[in-house]
Amino acid sequence: MPAWWYWVCSQAKAKKEDSMRGLLAQRFEEGIQRIQVHLGILAYWLVSTIRYQLKQKGFHHDWREIVRIMSTQKCVTTSVENSQNKTITVRQCTQPTKAVVTIYDLLNYKHFPFRRKKSVVPPAAILKNKSP
C-alpha cells in the first residue's frame, strides 16, 4: 500500500474518535495535523530539490547514501563553568571528509555550516516571590 493510503485510513479512524473528545482538543489536534502535513511537504520539497541539483551535476546516489555521507561531519557543543560561575559554551564542527566536500562543492555550500563559536553567559539571578 502507498504511504498516502495509511494516512487516509488514519484520518478516517480519527474522524470516528472525534465524537469522544472535546471541541478544543479536536481543534488543537487538527492544527497539529496541518502543521505536520505542511512540514512533510516542506521536507519533501527540500529533499527533492537537493537530489535534483546533485543529479544535474552527475552525483547519482539515493537519499540514504547522501545522509550517510553527510552524517560523517558532526557539530559539537561543549559547556564549562569557570571560576566566576559563568558558563562558557564552545560550538564547532569537525573537518569534512572528501565525500562531504564533494557534495558541498556540487551544491555551492560552505564546507563548514559555521565557524567556531564561543559565548560566555553570566548566571541568571534567582527571583523569589514574596509571600503576603
PyMOL commands that set and color helices and strands:
alter all, ss='L'
color gray80, all
select helices_A, chain A and resi 3-20+23-56+63-70+98-107
alter helices_A, ss='H'
color red, helices_A
select strands_A, chain A and resi 75-81+87-93+117-121
alter strands_A, ss='S'
color yellow, strands_A
deselect
rebuild
show_as cartoon
